[in-house]
Amino acid sequence: MKEILGDYDAIHVRRGDLLKNRKDRFGIERSLHPHLDRDTRPEYIIKRIAQWIPPGRTLFIASNERTPGFFSPLSDRYKLAYSSNFSSILEPIIENNYRLFMVERLMMQGAKTFIKTM
């Protein structure tokens, strides 16, 4: 995958499980990360990473976001890549999300620049 992408940057955007509200000790629904939804939206990500990743670069995105096309607005500035782009390579070896996470970790470590949400 690294060879196919060539020189690339990577971001890890954890959203799905962290956006859920949970009851506090008083039984009140609260978000553990109140600004995470805003801070991990594409329009906010573009502003945050611009100082480290110039336009036109290939950007590998590792995320647990389930909404198809959620990160598409980033394609105005970057060439986007996801692990799902490599399904023909990954399907024979990825049996669960733990293995996918390990492959994505290796991809992030091989990036010229790596930025994560947490």
PyMOL commands that place a pseudoatom at each C-alpha (Angstrom):
pseudoatom trace, name=CA, resn=MET, resi=1, chain=A, elem=C, hetatm=0, pos=[0.000, 0.000, 0.000]
pseudoatom trace, name=CA, resn=LYS, resi=2, chain=A, elem=C, hetatm=0, pos=[2.837, 2.371, 0.866]
pseudoatom trace, name=CA, resn=GLU, resi=3, chain=A, elem=C, hetatm=0, pos=[4.505, 1.605, -2.440]
pseudoatom trace, name=CA, resn=ILE, resi=4, chain=A, elem=C, hetatm=0, pos=[1.300, 2.367, -4.353]
pseudoatom trace, name=CA, resn=LEU, resi=5, chain=A, elem=C, hetatm=0, pos=[0.769, 5.683, -2.538]
pseudoatom trace, name=CA, resn=GLY, resi=6, chain=A, elem=C, hetatm=0, pos=[4.374, 6.798, -2.843]
pseudoatom trace, name=CA, resn=ASP, resi=7, chain=A, elem=C, hetatm=0, pos=[5.068, 9.943, -0.815]
pseudoatom trace, name=CA, resn=TYR, resi=8, chain=A, elem=C, hetatm=0, pos=[2.002, 10.582, 1.382]
pseudoatom trace, name=CA, resn=ASP, resi=9, chain=A, elem=C, hetatm=0, pos=[0.768, 12.147, 4.592]
pseudoatom trace, name=CA, resn=ALA, resi=10, chain=A, elem=C, hetatm=0, pos=[-1.728, 10.593, 7.002]
pseudoatom trace, name=CA, resn=ILE, resi=11, chain=A, elem=C, hetatm=0, pos=[-4.354, 11.570, 9.526]
pseudoatom trace, name=CA, resn=HIS, resi=12, chain=A, elem=C, hetatm=0, pos=[-6.154, 9.445, 12.082]
pseudoatom trace, name=CA, resn=VAL, resi=13, chain=A, elem=C, hetatm=0, pos=[-9.638, 10.783, 12.813]
pseudoatom trace, name=CA, resn=ARG, resi=14, chain=A, elem=C, hetatm=0, pos=[-11.422, 8.940, 15.598]
pseudoatom trace, name=CA, resn=ARG, resi=15, chain=A, elem=C, hetatm=0, pos=[-15.100, 9.828, 15.634]
pseudoatom trace, name=CA, resn=GLY, resi=16, chain=A, elem=C, hetatm=0, pos=[-17.692, 7.049, 15.785]
pseudoatom trace, name=CA, resn=ASP, resi=17, chain=A, elem=C, hetatm=0, pos=[-17.426, 5.599, 19.271]
pseudoatom trace, name=CA, resn=LEU, resi=18, chain=A, elem=C, hetatm=0, pos=[-16.282, 8.845, 20.899]
pseudoatom trace, name=CA, resn=LEU, resi=19, chain=A, elem=C, hetatm=0, pos=[-19.249, 10.880, 19.643]
pseudoatom trace, name=CA, resn=LYS, resi=20, chain=A, elem=C, hetatm=0, pos=[-21.722, 8.823, 21.637]
pseudoatom trace, name=CA, resn=ASN, resi=21, chain=A, elem=C, hetatm=0, pos=[-23.248, 10.298, 24.764]
pseudoatom trace, name=CA, resn=ARG, resi=22, chain=A, elem=C, hetatm=0, pos=[-23.009, 8.393, 28.000]
pseudoatom trace, name=CA, resn=LYS, resi=23, chain=A, elem=C, hetatm=0, pos=[-24.786, 8.772, 31.297]
pseudoatom trace, name=CA, resn=ASP, resi=24, chain=A, elem=C, hetatm=0, pos=[-22.767, 10.353, 34.045]
pseudoatom trace, name=CA, resn=ARG, resi=25, chain=A, elem=C, hetatm=0, pos=[-22.971, 9.247, 37.674]
pseudoatom trace, name=CA, resn=PHE, resi=26, chain=A, elem=C, hetatm=0, pos=[-26.192, 11.260, 38.055]
pseudoatom trace, name=CA, resn=GLY, resi=27, chain=A, elem=C, hetatm=0, pos=[-27.829, 9.576, 35.050]
pseudoatom trace, name=CA, resn=ILE, resi=28, chain=A, elem=C, hetatm=0, pos=[-27.543, 12.635, 32.794]
pseudoatom trace, name=CA, resn=GLU, resi=29, chain=A, elem=C, hetatm=0, pos=[-26.556, 12.067, 29.153]
pseudoatom trace, name=CA, resn=ARG, resi=30, chain=A, elem=C, hetatm=0, pos=[-23.232, 13.775, 28.464]
pseudoatom trace, name=CA, resn=SER, resi=31, chain=A, elem=C, hetatm=0, pos=[-20.602, 13.764, 25.783]
pseudoatom trace, name=CA, resn=LEU, resi=32, chain=A, elem=C, hetatm=0, pos=[-17.149, 12.826, 26.996]
pseudoatom trace, name=CA, resn=HIS, resi=33, chain=A, elem=C, hetatm=0, pos=[-15.683, 14.904, 24.169]
pseudoatom trace, name=CA, resn=PRO, resi=34, chain=A, elem=C, hetatm=0, pos=[-18.022, 17.882, 23.622]
pseudoatom trace, name=CA, resn=HIS, resi=35, chain=A, elem=C, hetatm=0, pos=[-16.031, 19.505, 20.788]
pseudoatom trace, name=CA, resn=LEU, resi=36, chain=A, elem=C, hetatm=0, pos=[-15.023, 16.337, 18.955]
pseudoatom trace, name=CA, resn=ASP, resi=37, chain=A, elem=C, hetatm=0, pos=[-17.856, 16.426, 16.413]
pseudoatom trace, name=CA, resn=ARG, resi=38, chain=A, elem=C, hetatm=0, pos=[-16.983, 19.981, 15.381]
pseudoatom trace, name=CA, resn=ASP, resi=39, chain=A, elem=C, hetatm=0, pos=[-13.224, 19.474, 15.514]
pseudoatom trace, name=CA, resn=THR, resi=40, chain=A, elem=C, hetatm=0, pos=[-13.259, 16.362, 13.320]
pseudoatom trace, name=CA, resn=ARG, resi=41, chain=A, elem=C, hetatm=0, pos=[-15.447, 17.680, 10.507]
pseudoatom trace, name=CA, resn=PRO, resi=42, chain=A, elem=C, hetatm=0, pos=[-13.697, 18.110, 7.127]
pseudoatom trace, name=CA, resn=GLU, resi=43, chain=A, elem=C, hetatm=0, pos=[-13.994, 21.906, 7.053]
pseudoatom trace, name=CA, resn=TYR, resi=44, chain=A, elem=C, hetatm=0, pos=[-12.276, 22.096, 10.449]
pseudoatom trace, name=CA, resn=ILE, resi=45, chain=A, elem=C, hetatm=0, pos=[-9.660, 19.471, 9.565]
pseudoatom trace, name=CA, resn=ILE, resi=46, chain=A, elem=C, hetatm=0, pos=[-8.625, 21.454, 6.474]
pseudoatom trace, name=CA, resn=LYS, resi=47, chain=A, elem=C, hetatm=0, pos=[-7.899, 24.502, 8.634]
pseudoatom trace, name=CA, resn=ARG, resi=48, chain=A, elem=C, hetatm=0, pos=[-6.038, 22.511, 11.268]
pseudoatom trace, name=CA, resn=ILE, resi=49, chain=A, elem=C, hetatm=0, pos=[-3.719, 20.528, 8.983]
pseudoatom trace, name=CA, resn=ALA, resi=50, chain=A, elem=C, hetatm=0, pos=[-2.958, 23.250, 6.410]
pseudoatom trace, name=CA, resn=GLN, resi=51, chain=A, elem=C, hetatm=0, pos=[0.153, 24.397, 8.282]
pseudoatom trace, name=CA, resn=TRP, resi=52, chain=A, elem=C, hetatm=0, pos=[1.711, 20.921, 8.036]
pseudoatom trace, name=CA, resn=ILE, resi=53, chain=A, elem=C, hetatm=0, pos=[0.276, 19.390, 4.860]
pseudoatom trace, name=CA, resn=PRO, resi=54, chain=A, elem=C, hetatm=0, pos=[0.321, 21.507, 1.690]
pseudoatom trace, name=CA, resn=PRO, resi=55, chain=A, elem=C, hetatm=0, pos=[-2.420, 21.267, -0.964]
pseudoatom trace, name=CA, resn=GLY, resi=56, chain=A, elem=C, hetatm=0, pos=[-2.033, 18.603, -3.630]
pseudoatom trace, name=CA, resn=ARG, resi=57, chain=A, elem=C, hetatm=0, pos=[-0.492, 15.999, -1.316]
pseudoatom trace, name=CA, resn=THR, resi=58, chain=A, elem=C, hetatm=0, pos=[-1.811, 12.447, -1.023]
pseudoatom trace, name=CA, resn=LEU, resi=59, chain=A, elem=C, hetatm=0, pos=[-3.615, 12.134, 2.309]
pseudoatom trace, name=CA, resn=PHE, resi=60, chain=A, elem=C, hetatm=0, pos=[-4.250, 8.695, 3.812]
pseudoatom trace, name=CA, resn=ILE, resi=61, chain=A, elem=C, hetatm=0, pos=[-7.217, 8.848, 6.206]
pseudoatom trace, name=CA, resn=ALA, resi=62, chain=A, elem=C, hetatm=0, pos=[-7.674, 6.250, 8.924]
pseudoatom trace, name=CA, resn=SER, resi=63, chain=A, elem=C, hetatm=0, pos=[-11.001, 6.671, 10.692]
pseudoatom trace, name=CA, resn=ASN, resi=64, chain=A, elem=C, hetatm=0, pos=[-13.895, 4.854, 12.274]
pseudoatom trace, name=CA, resn=GLU, resi=65, chain=A, elem=C, hetatm=0, pos=[-16.348, 7.301, 10.675]
pseudoatom trace, name=CA, resn=ARG, resi=66, chain=A, elem=C, hetatm=0, pos=[-19.137, 5.283, 9.067]
pseudoatom trace, name=CA, resn=THR, resi=67, chain=A, elem=C, hetatm=0, pos=[-20.782, 7.928, 6.882]
pseudoatom trace, name=CA, resn=PRO, resi=68, chain=A, elem=C, hetatm=0, pos=[-19.783, 7.310, 3.245]
pseudoatom trace, name=CA, resn=GLY, resi=69, chain=A, elem=C, hetatm=0, pos=[-18.175, 10.356, 1.684]
pseudoatom trace, name=CA, resn=PHE, resi=70, chain=A, elem=C, hetatm=0, pos=[-17.843, 12.162, 5.016]
pseudoatom trace, name=CA, resn=PHE, resi=71, chain=A, elem=C, hetatm=0, pos=[-14.283, 13.277, 4.235]
pseudoatom trace, name=CA, resn=SER, resi=72, chain=A, elem=C, hetatm=0, pos=[-14.986, 14.104, 0.560]
pseudoatom trace, name=CA, resn=PRO, resi=73, chain=A, elem=C, hetatm=0, pos=[-14.695, 17.887, 1.112]
pseudoatom trace, name=CA, resn=LEU, resi=74, chain=A, elem=C, hetatm=0, pos=[-10.988, 17.318, 1.802]
pseudoatom trace, name=CA, resn=SER, resi=75, chain=A, elem=C, hetatm=0, pos=[-10.591, 16.229, -1.824]
pseudoatom trace, name=CA, resn=ASP, resi=76, chain=A, elem=C, hetatm=0, pos=[-10.713, 19.904, -2.846]
pseudoatom trace, name=CA, resn=ARG, resi=77, chain=A, elem=C, hetatm=0, pos=[-7.172, 20.222, -1.428]
pseudoatom trace, name=CA, resn=TYR, resi=78, chain=A, elem=C, hetatm=0, pos=[-5.802, 16.680, -1.212]
pseudoatom trace, name=CA, resn=LYS, resi=79, chain=A, elem=C, hetatm=0, pos=[-5.718, 13.358, -3.056]
pseudoatom trace, name=CA, resn=LEU, resi=80, chain=A, elem=C, hetatm=0, pos=[-7.556, 11.117, -0.594]
pseudoatom trace, name=CA, resn=ALA, resi=81, chain=A, elem=C, hetatm=0, pos=[-6.741, 7.497, 0.164]
pseudoatom trace, name=CA, resn=TYR, resi=82, chain=A, elem=C, hetatm=0, pos=[-8.390, 5.076, 2.581]
pseudoatom trace, name=CA, resn=SER, resi=83, chain=A, elem=C, hetatm=0, pos=[-7.713, 1.470, 3.514]
pseudoatom trace, name=CA, resn=SER, resi=84, chain=A, elem=C, hetatm=0, pos=[-10.917, 0.628, 1.607]
pseudoatom trace, name=CA, resn=ASN, resi=85, chain=A, elem=C, hetatm=0, pos=[-9.102, 1.675, -1.592]
pseudoatom trace, name=CA, resn=PHE, resi=86, chain=A, elem=C, hetatm=0, pos=[-6.912, -1.377, -1.096]
pseudoatom trace, name=CA, resn=SER, resi=87, chain=A, elem=C, hetatm=0, pos=[-9.596, -4.017, -0.520]
pseudoatom trace, name=CA, resn=SER, resi=88, chain=A, elem=C, hetatm=0, pos=[-8.045, -6.406, -3.052]
pseudoatom trace, name=CA, resn=ILE, resi=89, chain=A, elem=C, hetatm=0, pos=[-4.830, -6.389, -1.007]
pseudoatom trace, name=CA, resn=LEU, resi=90, chain=A, elem=C, hetatm=0, pos=[-6.445, -6.377, 2.440]
pseudoatom trace, name=CA, resn=GLU, resi=91, chain=A, elem=C, hetatm=0, pos=[-9.397, -8.769, 2.115]
pseudoatom trace, name=CA, resn=PRO, resi=92, chain=A, elem=C, hetatm=0, pos=[-7.257, -11.939, 2.246]
pseudoatom trace, name=CA, resn=ILE, resi=93, chain=A, elem=C, hetatm=0, pos=[-5.494, -10.861, 5.453]
pseudoatom trace, name=CA, resn=ILE, resi=94, chain=A, elem=C, hetatm=0, pos=[-7.942, -8.672, 7.401]
pseudoatom trace, name=CA, resn=GLU, resi=95, chain=A, elem=C, hetatm=0, pos=[-10.206, -10.850, 9.524]
pseudoatom trace, name=CA, resn=ASN, resi=96, chain=A, elem=C, hetatm=0, pos=[-11.270, -8.220, 12.066]
pseudoatom trace, name=CA, resn=ASN, resi=97, chain=A, elem=C, hetatm=0, pos=[-10.931, -4.553, 12.990]
pseudoatom trace, name=CA, resn=TYR, resi=98, chain=A, elem=C, hetatm=0, pos=[-7.883, -5.252, 15.154]
pseudoatom trace, name=CA, resn=ARG, resi=99, chain=A, elem=C, hetatm=0, pos=[-5.905, -6.373, 12.109]
pseudoatom trace, name=CA, resn=LEU, resi=100, chain=A, elem=C, hetatm=0, pos=[-7.172, -3.430, 10.090]
pseudoatom trace, name=CA, resn=PHE, resi=101, chain=A, elem=C, hetatm=0, pos=[-6.069, -1.106, 12.890]
pseudoatom trace, name=CA, resn=MET, resi=102, chain=A, elem=C, hetatm=0, pos=[-2.575, -2.618, 12.840]
pseudoatom trace, name=CA, resn=VAL, resi=103, chain=A, elem=C, hetatm=0, pos=[-2.271, -2.185, 9.062]
pseudoatom trace, name=CA, resn=GLU, resi=104, chain=A, elem=C, hetatm=0, pos=[-3.492, 1.399, 9.340]
pseudoatom trace, name=CA, resn=ARG, resi=105, chain=A, elem=C, hetatm=0, pos=[-0.972, 2.045, 12.145]
pseudoatom trace, name=CA, resn=LEU, resi=106, chain=A, elem=C, hetatm=0, pos=[1.820, 0.894, 9.840]
pseudoatom trace, name=CA, resn=MET, resi=107, chain=A, elem=C, hetatm=0, pos=[0.487, 3.170, 7.103]
pseudoatom trace, name=CA, resn=MET, resi=108, chain=A, elem=C, hetatm=0, pos=[0.435, 6.119, 9.485]
pseudoatom trace, name=CA, resn=GLN, resi=109, chain=A, elem=C, hetatm=0, pos=[3.982, 5.403, 10.657]
pseudoatom trace, name=CA, resn=GLY, resi=110, chain=A, elem=C, hetatm=0, pos=[5.173, 5.372, 7.044]
pseudoatom trace, name=CA, resn=ALA, resi=111, chain=A, elem=C, hetatm=0, pos=[3.689, 8.783, 6.262]
pseudoatom trace, name=CA, resn=LYS, resi=112, chain=A, elem=C, hetatm=0, pos=[5.858, 11.858, 5.778]
pseudoatom trace, name=CA, resn=THR, resi=113, chain=A, elem=C, hetatm=0, pos=[3.568, 13.726, 8.185]
pseudoatom trace, name=CA, resn=PHE, resi=114, chain=A, elem=C, hetatm=0, pos=[1.166, 12.041, 10.603]
pseudoatom trace, name=CA, resn=ILE, resi=115, chain=A, elem=C, hetatm=0, pos=[-1.546, 13.907, 12.530]
pseudoatom trace, name=CA, resn=LYS, resi=116, chain=A, elem=C, hetatm=0, pos=[-4.011, 12.297, 14.926]
pseudoatom trace, name=CA, resn=THR, resi=117, chain=A, elem=C, hetatm=0, pos=[-7.081, 13.505, 16.773]
pseudoatom trace, name=CA, resn=MET, resi=118, chain=A, elem=C, hetatm=0, pos=[-6.091, 12.150, 20.183]
for i in range(1, 118): cmd.bond("trace and resi %d" % i, "trace and resi %d" % (i + 1))
show_as sticks, trace
zoom trace
